[in-house]
Amino acid sequence: LTLASAAFADALYVETGKATPLRINGTAASIVIGNKNIADVSVHNEQLLFLTGKSYGTTNLLVFDKSGREILNTDVMVTAGTTSLV
């Protein structure tokens, strides 16, 4: 999942219990997730984050550079997994 340079992006979708890589254009210095009970984010480096779905619901993700400029502002939708039992 790669995001354009625009600060506002379409909603991101992630399944519960799964991590999704998120590449950003810009150098992240500060990252905020609205509700850590719904999703969490971990930093691999300044341009690669991992978004993990924790519980069903919607929250938001904000990413800022070292000057405090907003790089990303998007909703995060955590959905049910698509795994089926055989």
PDB file of N, CA, C and O in Angstrom:
ATOM      1  N   LEU A   1       0.857  -1.177   0.000  1.00  0.00           N
ATOM      2  CA  LEU A   1       0.000   0.000   0.000  1.00  0.00           C
ATOM      3  C   LEU A   1       0.892   1.225   0.000  1.00  0.00           C
ATOM      4  O   LEU A   1       1.637   1.447   0.954  1.00  0.00           O
ATOM      5  N   THR A   2       0.829   2.012  -1.042  1.00  0.00           N
ATOM      6  CA  THR A   2       1.634   3.220  -1.151  1.00  0.00           C
ATOM      7  C   THR A   2       0.707   4.412  -1.259  1.00  0.00           C
ATOM      8  O   THR A   2      -0.311   4.349  -1.948  1.00  0.00           O
ATOM      9  N   LEU A   3       1.047   5.494  -0.589  1.00  0.00           N
ATOM     10  CA  LEU A   3       0.206   6.675  -0.601  1.00  0.00           C
ATOM     11  C   LEU A   3       0.833   7.783  -1.421  1.00  0.00           C
ATOM     12  O   LEU A   3       2.053   7.949  -1.431  1.00  0.00           O
ATOM     13  N   ALA A   4       0.001   8.534  -2.103  1.00  0.00           N
ATOM     14  CA  ALA A   4       0.465   9.688  -2.860  1.00  0.00           C
ATOM     15  C   ALA A   4       0.925  10.775  -1.897  1.00  0.00           C
ATOM     16  O   ALA A   4       0.759  10.657  -0.683  1.00  0.00           O
ATOM     17  N   SER A   5       1.494  11.815  -2.444  1.00  0.00           N
ATOM     18  CA  SER A   5       2.047  12.869  -1.601  1.00  0.00           C
ATOM     19  C   SER A   5       0.989  13.745  -0.952  1.00  0.00           C
ATOM     20  O   SER A   5       1.310  14.523  -0.053  1.00  0.00           O
ATOM     21  N   ALA A   6      -0.257  13.642  -1.379  1.00  0.00           N
ATOM     22  CA  ALA A   6      -1.318  14.446  -0.770  1.00  0.00           C
ATOM     23  C   ALA A   6      -1.499  14.053   0.686  1.00  0.00           C
ATOM     24  O   ALA A   6      -1.398  12.877   1.037  1.00  0.00           O
ATOM     25  N   ALA A   7      -1.766  15.037   1.531  1.00  0.00           N
ATOM     26  CA  ALA A   7      -1.929  14.774   2.955  1.00  0.00           C
ATOM     27  C   ALA A   7      -3.185  13.964   3.234  1.00  0.00           C
ATOM     28  O   ALA A   7      -3.185  13.123   4.133  1.00  0.00           O
ATOM     29  N   PHE A   8      -4.251  14.198   2.486  1.00  0.00           N
ATOM     30  CA  PHE A   8      -5.496  13.471   2.703  1.00  0.00           C
ATOM     31  C   PHE A   8      -5.554  12.288   1.749  1.00  0.00           C
ATOM     32  O   PHE A   8      -5.313  12.446   0.552  1.00  0.00           O
ATOM     33  N   ALA A   9      -5.865  11.132   2.254  1.00  0.00           N
ATOM     34  CA  ALA A   9      -5.905   9.921   1.439  1.00  0.00           C
ATOM     35  C   ALA A   9      -7.232   9.215   1.653  1.00  0.00           C
ATOM     36  O   ALA A   9      -7.936   9.457   2.633  1.00  0.00           O
ATOM     37  N   ASP A  10      -7.560   8.330   0.709  1.00  0.00           N
ATOM     38  CA  ASP A  10      -8.736   7.488   0.883  1.00  0.00           C
ATOM     39  C   ASP A  10      -8.548   6.642   2.137  1.00  0.00           C
ATOM     40  O   ASP A  10      -7.428   6.460   2.613  1.00  0.00           O
ATOM     41  N   ALA A  11      -9.637   6.136   2.657  1.00  0.00           N
ATOM     42  CA  ALA A  11      -9.574   5.306   3.857  1.00  0.00           C
ATOM     43  C   ALA A  11      -8.696   4.081   3.613  1.00  0.00           C
ATOM     44  O   ALA A  11      -8.648   3.543   2.507  1.00  0.00           O
ATOM     45  N   LEU A  12      -8.017   3.660   4.651  1.00  0.00           N
ATOM     46  CA  LEU A  12      -7.205   2.458   4.613  1.00  0.00           C
ATOM     47  C   LEU A  12      -7.994   1.332   5.259  1.00  0.00           C
ATOM     48  O   LEU A  12      -8.639   1.532   6.288  1.00  0.00           O
ATOM     49  N   TYR A  13      -7.944   0.154   4.661  1.00  0.00           N
ATOM     50  CA  TYR A  13      -8.650  -1.000   5.194  1.00  0.00           C
ATOM     51  C   TYR A  13      -7.635  -2.039   5.637  1.00  0.00           C
ATOM     52  O   TYR A  13      -6.686  -2.344   4.914  1.00  0.00           O
ATOM     53  N   VAL A  14      -7.841  -2.579   6.827  1.00  0.00           N
ATOM     54  CA  VAL A  14      -6.982  -3.626   7.359  1.00  0.00           C
ATOM     55  C   VAL A  14      -7.877  -4.630   8.091  1.00  0.00           C
ATOM     56  O   VAL A  14      -8.886  -4.259   8.692  1.00  0.00           O
ATOM     57  N   GLU A  15      -7.490  -5.905   8.030  1.00  0.00           N
ATOM     58  CA  GLU A  15      -8.262  -6.948   8.705  1.00  0.00           C
ATOM     59  C   GLU A  15      -7.818  -7.074  10.155  1.00  0.00           C
ATOM     60  O   GLU A  15      -6.672  -6.776  10.491  1.00  0.00           O
ATOM     61  N   THR A  16      -8.731  -7.516  11.011  1.00  0.00           N
ATOM     62  CA  THR A  16      -8.370  -7.759  12.404  1.00  0.00           C
ATOM     63  C   THR A  16      -7.283  -8.825  12.462  1.00  0.00           C
ATOM     64  O   THR A  16      -7.328  -9.820  11.739  1.00  0.00           O
ATOM     65  N   GLY A  17      -6.318  -8.600  13.325  1.00  0.00           N
ATOM     66  CA  GLY A  17      -5.262  -9.575  13.527  1.00  0.00           C
ATOM     67  C   GLY A  17      -4.220  -9.630  12.434  1.00  0.00           C
ATOM     68  O   GLY A  17      -3.373 -10.524  12.445  1.00  0.00           O
ATOM     69  N   LYS A  18      -4.251  -8.705  11.489  1.00  0.00           N
ATOM     70  CA  LYS A  18      -3.281  -8.709  10.394  1.00  0.00           C
ATOM     71  C   LYS A  18      -2.577  -7.368  10.305  1.00  0.00           C
ATOM     72  O   LYS A  18      -3.139  -6.330  10.653  1.00  0.00           O
ATOM     73  N   ALA A  19      -1.335  -7.406   9.833  1.00  0.00           N
ATOM     74  CA  ALA A  19      -0.551  -6.190   9.618  1.00  0.00           C
ATOM     75  C   ALA A  19      -0.476  -5.893   8.128  1.00  0.00           C
ATOM     76  O   ALA A  19      -0.380  -6.805   7.306  1.00  0.00           O
ATOM     77  N   THR A  20      -0.519  -4.624   7.793  1.00  0.00           N
ATOM     78  CA  THR A  20      -0.434  -4.168   6.410  1.00  0.00           C
ATOM     79  C   THR A  20       0.678  -3.132   6.306  1.00  0.00           C
ATOM     80  O   THR A  20       0.708  -2.176   7.080  1.00  0.00           O
ATOM     81  N   PRO A  21       1.606  -3.317   5.342  1.00  0.00           N
ATOM     82  CA  PRO A  21       2.640  -2.299   5.176  1.00  0.00           C
ATOM     83  C   PRO A  21       2.047  -1.031   4.583  1.00  0.00           C
ATOM     84  O   PRO A  21       1.130  -1.085   3.763  1.00  0.00           O
ATOM     85  N   LEU A  22       2.572   0.096   5.000  1.00  0.00           N
ATOM     86  CA  LEU A  22       2.093   1.399   4.539  1.00  0.00           C
ATOM     87  C   LEU A  22       3.305   2.269   4.235  1.00  0.00           C
ATOM     88  O   LEU A  22       4.007   2.716   5.144  1.00  0.00           O
ATOM     89  N   ARG A  23       3.543   2.505   2.950  1.00  0.00           N
ATOM     90  CA  ARG A  23       4.658   3.361   2.529  1.00  0.00           C
ATOM     91  C   ARG A  23       4.142   4.769   2.342  1.00  0.00           C
ATOM     92  O   ARG A  23       3.100   4.981   1.721  1.00  0.00           O
ATOM     93  N   ILE A  24       4.872   5.733   2.880  1.00  0.00           N
ATOM     94  CA  ILE A  24       4.451   7.124   2.757  1.00  0.00           C
ATOM     95  C   ILE A  24       5.495   7.918   1.982  1.00  0.00           C
ATOM     96  O   ILE A  24       6.688   7.620   2.028  1.00  0.00           O
ATOM     97  N   ASN A  25       5.021   8.930   1.276  1.00  0.00           N
ATOM     98  CA  ASN A  25       5.904   9.855   0.579  1.00  0.00           C
ATOM     99  C   ASN A  25       6.200  10.987   1.538  1.00  0.00           C
ATOM    100  O   ASN A  25       5.317  11.779   1.869  1.00  0.00           O
ATOM    101  N   GLY A  26       7.412  11.061   1.974  1.00  0.00           N
ATOM    102  CA  GLY A  26       7.804  12.041   2.968  1.00  0.00           C
ATOM    103  C   GLY A  26       8.537  11.334   4.082  1.00  0.00           C
ATOM    104  O   GLY A  26       8.661  10.109   4.080  1.00  0.00           O
ATOM    105  N   THR A  27       9.024  12.107   5.034  1.00  0.00           N
ATOM    106  CA  THR A  27       9.782  11.556   6.147  1.00  0.00           C
ATOM    107  C   THR A  27       8.993  11.747   7.434  1.00  0.00           C
ATOM    108  O   THR A  27       8.864  12.865   7.932  1.00  0.00           O
ATOM    109  N   ALA A  28       8.474  10.662   7.962  1.00  0.00           N
ATOM    110  CA  ALA A  28       7.646  10.711   9.170  1.00  0.00           C
ATOM    111  C   ALA A  28       8.493  10.954  10.404  1.00  0.00           C
ATOM    112  O   ALA A  28       9.538  10.332  10.595  1.00  0.00           O
ATOM    113  N   ALA A  29       8.022  11.871  11.241  1.00  0.00           N
ATOM    114  CA  ALA A  29       8.681  12.130  12.512  1.00  0.00           C
ATOM    115  C   ALA A  29       7.738  11.894  13.684  1.00  0.00           C
ATOM    116  O   ALA A  29       8.181  11.572  14.787  1.00  0.00           O
ATOM    117  N   SER A  30       6.429  12.054  13.445  1.00  0.00           N
ATOM    118  CA  SER A  30       5.429  11.880  14.492  1.00  0.00           C
ATOM    119  C   SER A  30       4.219  11.166  13.896  1.00  0.00           C
ATOM    120  O   SER A  30       3.735  11.527  12.824  1.00  0.00           O
ATOM    121  N   ILE A  31       3.738  10.147  14.610  1.00  0.00           N
ATOM    122  CA  ILE A  31       2.612   9.346  14.126  1.00  0.00           C
ATOM    123  C   ILE A  31       1.592   9.216  15.242  1.00  0.00           C
ATOM    124  O   ILE A  31       1.939   8.907  16.382  1.00  0.00           O
ATOM    125  N   VAL A  32       0.323   9.455  14.904  1.00  0.00           N
ATOM    126  CA  VAL A  32      -0.755   9.382  15.889  1.00  0.00           C
ATOM    127  C   VAL A  32      -1.863   8.500  15.327  1.00  0.00           C
ATOM    128  O   VAL A  32      -2.298   8.687  14.190  1.00  0.00           O
ATOM    129  N   ILE A  33      -2.317   7.540  16.125  1.00  0.00           N
ATOM    130  CA  ILE A  33      -3.488   6.734  15.770  1.00  0.00           C
ATOM    131  C   ILE A  33      -4.585   7.123  16.752  1.00  0.00           C
ATOM    132  O   ILE A  33      -4.350   7.171  17.960  1.00  0.00           O
ATOM    133  N   GLY A  34      -5.776   7.400  16.244  1.00  0.00           N
ATOM    134  CA  GLY A  34      -6.852   7.921  17.075  1.00  0.00           C
ATOM    135  C   GLY A  34      -7.277   6.999  18.208  1.00  0.00           C
ATOM    136  O   GLY A  34      -7.411   7.444  19.348  1.00  0.00           O
ATOM    137  N   ASN A  35      -7.489   5.728  17.912  1.00  0.00           N
ATOM    138  CA  ASN A  35      -7.962   4.783  18.922  1.00  0.00           C
ATOM    139  C   ASN A  35      -7.127   3.514  18.827  1.00  0.00           C
ATOM    140  O   ASN A  35      -7.319   2.709  17.916  1.00  0.00           O
ATOM    141  N   LYS A  36      -6.204   3.332  19.761  1.00  0.00           N
ATOM    142  CA  LYS A  36      -5.303   2.180  19.736  1.00  0.00           C
ATOM    143  C   LYS A  36      -5.996   0.874  20.068  1.00  0.00           C
ATOM    144  O   LYS A  36      -5.385  -0.188  19.949  1.00  0.00           O
ATOM    145  N   ASN A  37      -7.257   0.921  20.482  1.00  0.00           N
ATOM    146  CA  ASN A  37      -8.016  -0.308  20.692  1.00  0.00           C
ATOM    147  C   ASN A  37      -8.525  -0.870  19.370  1.00  0.00           C
ATOM    148  O   ASN A  37      -8.848  -2.055  19.283  1.00  0.00           O
ATOM    149  N   ILE A  38      -8.601  -0.027  18.337  1.00  0.00           N
ATOM    150  CA  ILE A  38      -9.082  -0.457  17.021  1.00  0.00           C
ATOM    151  C   ILE A  38      -7.927  -0.824  16.107  1.00  0.00           C
ATOM    152  O   ILE A  38      -7.980  -1.853  15.435  1.00  0.00           O
ATOM    153  N   ALA A  39      -6.885  -0.007  16.068  1.00  0.00           N
ATOM    154  CA  ALA A  39      -5.732  -0.271  15.208  1.00  0.00           C
ATOM    155  C   ALA A  39      -4.477   0.241  15.886  1.00  0.00           C
ATOM    156  O   ALA A  39      -4.531   1.095  16.772  1.00  0.00           O
ATOM    157  N   ASP A  40      -3.355  -0.293  15.457  1.00  0.00           N
ATOM    158  CA  ASP A  40      -2.079   0.156  15.980  1.00  0.00           C
ATOM    159  C   ASP A  40      -1.132   0.343  14.808  1.00  0.00           C
ATOM    160  O   ASP A  40      -1.337  -0.226  13.736  1.00  0.00           O
ATOM    161  N   VAL A  41      -0.114   1.129  15.014  1.00  0.00           N
ATOM    162  CA  VAL A  41       0.868   1.387  13.964  1.00  0.00           C
ATOM    163  C   VAL A  41       2.260   1.228  14.562  1.00  0.00           C
ATOM    164  O   VAL A  41       2.527   1.689  15.672  1.00  0.00           O
ATOM    165  N   SER A  42       3.141   0.571  13.816  1.00  0.00           N
ATOM    166  CA  SER A  42       4.534   0.463  14.232  1.00  0.00           C
ATOM    167  C   SER A  42       5.400   1.019  13.108  1.00  0.00           C
ATOM    168  O   SER A  42       5.031   0.987  11.934  1.00  0.00           O
ATOM    169  N   VAL A  43       6.547   1.523  13.500  1.00  0.00           N
ATOM    170  CA  VAL A  43       7.433   2.198  12.563  1.00  0.00           C
ATOM    171  C   VAL A  43       8.598   1.287  12.206  1.00  0.00           C
ATOM    172  O   VAL A  43       9.333   0.829  13.080  1.00  0.00           O
ATOM    173  N   HIS A  44       8.756   1.031  10.923  1.00  0.00           N
ATOM    174  CA  HIS A  44       9.927   0.287  10.441  1.00  0.00           C
ATOM    175  C   HIS A  44      11.060   1.264  10.148  1.00  0.00           C
ATOM    176  O   HIS A  44      12.197   1.063  10.572  1.00  0.00           O
ATOM    177  N   ASN A  45      10.729   2.319   9.418  1.00  0.00           N
ATOM    178  CA  ASN A  45      11.652   3.427   9.194  1.00  0.00           C
ATOM    179  C   ASN A  45      10.824   4.670   8.874  1.00  0.00           C
ATOM    180  O   ASN A  45       9.600   4.632   9.003  1.00  0.00           O
ATOM    181  N   GLU A  46      11.446   5.749   8.467  1.00  0.00           N
ATOM    182  CA  GLU A  46      10.746   7.026   8.279  1.00  0.00           C
ATOM    183  C   GLU A  46       9.735   7.013   7.135  1.00  0.00           C
ATOM    184  O   GLU A  46       8.913   7.923   7.029  1.00  0.00           O
ATOM    185  N   GLN A  47       9.785   6.001   6.284  1.00  0.00           N
ATOM    186  CA  GLN A  47       8.861   5.940   5.155  1.00  0.00           C
ATOM    187  C   GLN A  47       8.068   4.647   5.078  1.00  0.00           C
ATOM    188  O   GLN A  47       7.277   4.464   4.152  1.00  0.00           O
ATOM    189  N   LEU A  48       8.263   3.748   6.033  1.00  0.00           N
ATOM    190  CA  LEU A  48       7.537   2.485   6.043  1.00  0.00           C
ATOM    191  C   LEU A  48       6.953   2.229   7.425  1.00  0.00           C
ATOM    192  O   LEU A  48       7.676   2.109   8.414  1.00  0.00           O
ATOM    193  N   LEU A  49       5.626   2.147   7.470  1.00  0.00           N
ATOM    194  CA  LEU A  49       4.893   1.866   8.698  1.00  0.00           C
ATOM    195  C   LEU A  49       4.166   0.546   8.529  1.00  0.00           C
ATOM    196  O   LEU A  49       3.956   0.091   7.404  1.00  0.00           O
ATOM    197  N   PHE A  50       3.782  -0.072   9.632  1.00  0.00           N
ATOM    198  CA  PHE A  50       2.945  -1.260   9.599  1.00  0.00           C
ATOM    199  C   PHE A  50       1.687  -0.971  10.402  1.00  0.00           C
ATOM    200  O   PHE A  50       1.759  -0.628  11.583  1.00  0.00           O
ATOM    201  N   LEU A  51       0.552  -1.109   9.764  1.00  0.00           N
ATOM    202  CA  LEU A  51      -0.744  -0.864  10.370  1.00  0.00           C
ATOM    203  C   LEU A  51      -1.363  -2.210  10.723  1.00  0.00           C
ATOM    204  O   LEU A  51      -1.481  -3.085   9.865  1.00  0.00           O
ATOM    205  N   THR A  52      -1.762  -2.381  11.989  1.00  0.00           N
ATOM    206  CA  THR A  52      -2.317  -3.645  12.457  1.00  0.00           C
ATOM    207  C   THR A  52      -3.748  -3.447  12.951  1.00  0.00           C
ATOM    208  O   THR A  52      -4.013  -2.573  13.775  1.00  0.00           O
ATOM    209  N   GLY A  53      -4.665  -4.267  12.439  1.00  0.00           N
ATOM    210  CA  GLY A  53      -6.050  -4.235  12.883  1.00  0.00           C
ATOM    211  C   GLY A  53      -6.197  -4.980  14.196  1.00  0.00           C
ATOM    212  O   GLY A  53      -5.770  -6.129  14.308  1.00  0.00           O
ATOM    213  N   LYS A  54      -6.795  -4.342  15.189  1.00  0.00           N
ATOM    214  CA  LYS A  54      -6.953  -4.968  16.500  1.00  0.00           C
ATOM    215  C   LYS A  54      -8.401  -5.331  16.798  1.00  0.00           C
ATOM    216  O   LYS A  54      -8.665  -6.377  17.390  1.00  0.00           O
ATOM    217  N   SER A  55      -9.350  -4.475  16.394  1.00  0.00           N
ATOM    218  CA  SER A  55     -10.763  -4.691  16.687  1.00  0.00           C
ATOM    219  C   SER A  55     -11.580  -4.008  15.600  1.00  0.00           C
ATOM    220  O   SER A  55     -11.129  -3.030  15.003  1.00  0.00           O
ATOM    221  N   TYR A  56     -12.773  -4.516  15.340  1.00  0.00           N
ATOM    222  CA  TYR A  56     -13.634  -3.924  14.319  1.00  0.00           C
ATOM    223  C   TYR A  56     -13.912  -2.462  14.642  1.00  0.00           C
ATOM    224  O   TYR A  56     -14.114  -2.098  15.800  1.00  0.00           O
ATOM    225  N   GLY A  57     -13.922  -1.636  13.611  1.00  0.00           N
ATOM    226  CA  GLY A  57     -14.270  -0.241  13.817  1.00  0.00           C
ATOM    227  C   GLY A  57     -13.498   0.696  12.926  1.00  0.00           C
ATOM    228  O   GLY A  57     -12.799   0.273  12.006  1.00  0.00           O
ATOM    229  N   THR A  58     -13.633   1.970  13.210  1.00  0.00           N
ATOM    230  CA  THR A  58     -12.988   3.024  12.435  1.00  0.00           C
ATOM    231  C   THR A  58     -12.232   3.952  13.365  1.00  0.00           C
ATOM    232  O   THR A  58     -12.723   4.302  14.438  1.00  0.00           O
ATOM    233  N   THR A  59     -11.048   4.345  12.958  1.00  0.00           N
ATOM    234  CA  THR A  59     -10.259   5.328  13.673  1.00  0.00           C
ATOM    235  C   THR A  59      -9.547   6.182  12.634  1.00  0.00           C
ATOM    236  O   THR A  59      -9.866   6.100  11.448  1.00  0.00           O
ATOM    237  N   ASN A  60      -8.601   6.991  13.053  1.00  0.00           N
ATOM    238  CA  ASN A  60      -7.865   7.785  12.081  1.00  0.00           C
ATOM    239  C   ASN A  60      -6.370   7.687  12.337  1.00  0.00           C
ATOM    240  O   ASN A  60      -5.928   7.332  13.430  1.00  0.00           O
ATOM    241  N   LEU A  61      -5.597   8.012  11.294  1.00  0.00           N
ATOM    242  CA  LEU A  61      -4.152   7.976  11.350  1.00  0.00           C
ATOM    243  C   LEU A  61      -3.622   9.315  10.859  1.00  0.00           C
ATOM    244  O   LEU A  61      -4.016   9.797   9.797  1.00  0.00           O
ATOM    245  N   LEU A  62      -2.727   9.912  11.641  1.00  0.00           N
ATOM    246  CA  LEU A  62      -2.094  11.179  11.287  1.00  0.00           C
ATOM    247  C   LEU A  62      -0.587  10.978  11.300  1.00  0.00           C
ATOM    248  O   LEU A  62      -0.041  10.360  12.215  1.00  0.00           O
ATOM    249  N   VAL A  63       0.088  11.509  10.271  1.00  0.00           N
ATOM    250  CA  VAL A  63       1.544  11.431  10.191  1.00  0.00           C
ATOM    251  C   VAL A  63       2.073  12.831   9.896  1.00  0.00           C
ATOM    252  O   VAL A  63       1.569  13.522   9.011  1.00  0.00           O
ATOM    253  N   PHE A  64       3.095  13.241  10.649  1.00  0.00           N
ATOM    254  CA  PHE A  64       3.696  14.567  10.506  1.00  0.00           C
ATOM    255  C   PHE A  64       5.191  14.446  10.276  1.00  0.00           C
ATOM    256  O   PHE A  64       5.823  13.489  10.724  1.00  0.00           O
ATOM    257  N   ASP A  65       5.758  15.429   9.569  1.00  0.00           N
ATOM    258  CA  ASP A  65       7.208  15.461   9.398  1.00  0.00           C
ATOM    259  C   ASP A  65       7.847  16.199  10.575  1.00  0.00           C
ATOM    260  O   ASP A  65       7.138  16.634  11.483  1.00  0.00           O
ATOM    261  N   LYS A  66       9.166  16.344  10.574  1.00  0.00           N
ATOM    262  CA  LYS A  66       9.856  16.939  11.723  1.00  0.00           C
ATOM    263  C   LYS A  66       9.544  18.414  11.911  1.00  0.00           C
ATOM    264  O   LYS A  66       9.790  18.964  12.985  1.00  0.00           O
ATOM    265  N   SER A  67       8.998  19.073  10.868  1.00  0.00           N
ATOM    266  CA  SER A  67       8.597  20.480  10.983  1.00  0.00           C
ATOM    267  C   SER A  67       7.148  20.628  11.439  1.00  0.00           C
ATOM    268  O   SER A  67       6.646  21.743  11.581  1.00  0.00           O
ATOM    269  N   GLY A  68       6.482  19.500  11.667  1.00  0.00           N
ATOM    270  CA  GLY A  68       5.090  19.520  12.100  1.00  0.00           C
ATOM    271  C   GLY A  68       4.094  19.610  10.964  1.00  0.00           C
ATOM    272  O   GLY A  68       2.897  19.772  11.203  1.00  0.00           O
ATOM    273  N   ARG A  69       4.565  19.509   9.733  1.00  0.00           N
ATOM    274  CA  ARG A  69       3.659  19.518   8.574  1.00  0.00           C
ATOM    275  C   ARG A  69       3.001  18.150   8.434  1.00  0.00           C
ATOM    276  O   ARG A  69       3.637  17.111   8.612  1.00  0.00           O
ATOM    277  N   GLU A  70       1.729  18.178   8.115  1.00  0.00           N
ATOM    278  CA  GLU A  70       0.961  16.950   7.965  1.00  0.00           C
ATOM    279  C   GLU A  70       1.320  16.257   6.659  1.00  0.00           C
ATOM    280  O   GLU A  70       1.200  16.842   5.583  1.00  0.00           O
ATOM    281  N   ILE A  71       1.760  15.007   6.759  1.00  0.00           N
ATOM    282  CA  ILE A  71       2.070  14.186   5.593  1.00  0.00           C
ATOM    283  C   ILE A  71       0.865  13.351   5.207  1.00  0.00           C
ATOM    284  O   ILE A  71       0.588  13.151   4.024  1.00  0.00           O
ATOM    285  N   LEU A  72       0.149  12.863   6.212  1.00  0.00           N
ATOM    286  CA  LEU A  72      -0.981  11.965   5.974  1.00  0.00           C
ATOM    287  C   LEU A  72      -2.059  12.194   7.012  1.00  0.00           C
ATOM    288  O   LEU A  72      -1.775  12.374   8.196  1.00  0.00           O
ATOM    289  N   ASN A  73      -3.300  12.184   6.552  1.00  0.00           N
ATOM    290  CA  ASN A  73      -4.471  12.279   7.414  1.00  0.00           C
ATOM    291  C   ASN A  73      -5.525  11.399   6.770  1.00  0.00           C
ATOM    292  O   ASN A  73      -6.087  11.765   5.737  1.00  0.00           O
ATOM    293  N   THR A  74      -5.804  10.241   7.363  1.00  0.00           N
ATOM    294  CA  THR A  74      -6.730   9.297   6.745  1.00  0.00           C
ATOM    295  C   THR A  74      -7.502   8.506   7.795  1.00  0.00           C
ATOM    296  O   THR A  74      -7.071   8.375   8.940  1.00  0.00           O
ATOM    297  N   ASP A  75      -8.643   7.987   7.382  1.00  0.00           N
ATOM    298  CA  ASP A  75      -9.406   7.076   8.229  1.00  0.00           C
ATOM    299  C   ASP A  75      -8.850   5.671   8.062  1.00  0.00           C
ATOM    300  O   ASP A  75      -8.351   5.309   6.997  1.00  0.00           O
ATOM    301  N   VAL A  76      -8.943   4.889   9.124  1.00  0.00           N
ATOM    302  CA  VAL A  76      -8.532   3.487   9.118  1.00  0.00           C
ATOM    303  C   VAL A  76      -9.763   2.664   9.453  1.00  0.00           C
ATOM    304  O   VAL A  76     -10.367   2.841  10.510  1.00  0.00           O
ATOM    305  N   MET A  77     -10.133   1.765   8.555  1.00  0.00           N
ATOM    306  CA  MET A  77     -11.286   0.892   8.741  1.00  0.00           C
ATOM    307  C   MET A  77     -10.779  -0.524   9.009  1.00  0.00           C
ATOM    308  O   MET A  77     -10.111  -1.123   8.166  1.00  0.00           O
ATOM    309  N   VAL A  78     -11.101  -1.049  10.187  1.00  0.00           N
ATOM    310  CA  VAL A  78     -10.708  -2.416  10.521  1.00  0.00           C
ATOM    311  C   VAL A  78     -11.911  -3.317  10.289  1.00  0.00           C
ATOM    312  O   VAL A  78     -12.990  -3.103  10.842  1.00  0.00           O
ATOM    313  N   THR A  79     -11.699  -4.328   9.460  1.00  0.00           N
ATOM    314  CA  THR A  79     -12.782  -5.212   9.029  1.00  0.00           C
ATOM    315  C   THR A  79     -12.514  -6.650   9.480  1.00  0.00           C
ATOM    316  O   THR A  79     -11.430  -6.981   9.959  1.00  0.00           O
ATOM    317  N   ALA A  80     -13.532  -7.489   9.313  1.00  0.00           N
ATOM    318  CA  ALA A  80     -13.394  -8.911   9.626  1.00  0.00           C
ATOM    319  C   ALA A  80     -12.468  -9.556   8.599  1.00  0.00           C
ATOM    320  O   ALA A  80     -12.403  -9.132   7.445  1.00  0.00           O
ATOM    321  N   GLY A  81     -11.768 -10.569   9.034  1.00  0.00           N
ATOM    322  CA  GLY A  81     -10.892 -11.303   8.123  1.00  0.00           C
ATOM    323  C   GLY A  81     -11.692 -12.066   7.095  1.00  0.00           C
ATOM    324  O   GLY A  81     -12.888 -12.298   7.272  1.00  0.00           O
ATOM    325  N   THR A  82     -11.033 -12.455   6.022  1.00  0.00           N
ATOM    326  CA  THR A  82     -11.694 -13.204   4.953  1.00  0.00           C
ATOM    327  C   THR A  82     -11.376 -14.681   5.026  1.00  0.00           C
ATOM    328  O   THR A  82     -11.664 -15.429   4.091  1.00  0.00           O
ATOM    329  N   THR A  83     -10.787 -15.106   6.122  1.00  0.00           N
ATOM    330  CA  THR A  83     -10.409 -16.516   6.277  1.00  0.00           C
ATOM    331  C   THR A  83     -11.663 -17.369   6.423  1.00  0.00           C
ATOM    332  O   THR A  83     -12.571 -17.028   7.180  1.00  0.00           O
ATOM    333  N   SER A  84     -11.706 -18.470   5.700  1.00  0.00           N
ATOM    334  CA  SER A  84     -12.843 -19.391   5.827  1.00  0.00           C
ATOM    335  C   SER A  84     -12.359 -20.733   6.333  1.00  0.00           C
ATOM    336  O   SER A  84     -11.226 -21.134   6.068  1.00  0.00           O
ATOM    337  N   LEU A  85     -13.206 -21.417   7.052  1.00  0.00           N
ATOM    338  CA  LEU A  85     -12.863 -22.742   7.567  1.00  0.00           C
ATOM    339  C   LEU A  85     -13.194 -23.785   6.524  1.00  0.00           C
ATOM    340  O   LEU A  85     -14.200 -23.679   5.822  1.00  0.00           O
ATOM    341  N   VAL A  86     -12.344 -24.796   6.425  1.00  0.00           N
ATOM    342  CA  VAL A  86     -12.559 -25.864   5.447  1.00  0.00           C
ATOM    343  C   VAL A  86     -13.155 -27.054   6.127  1.00  0.00           C
ATOM    344  O   VAL A  86     -13.416 -28.069   5.481  1.00  0.00           O
TER     345      VAL A  86
END
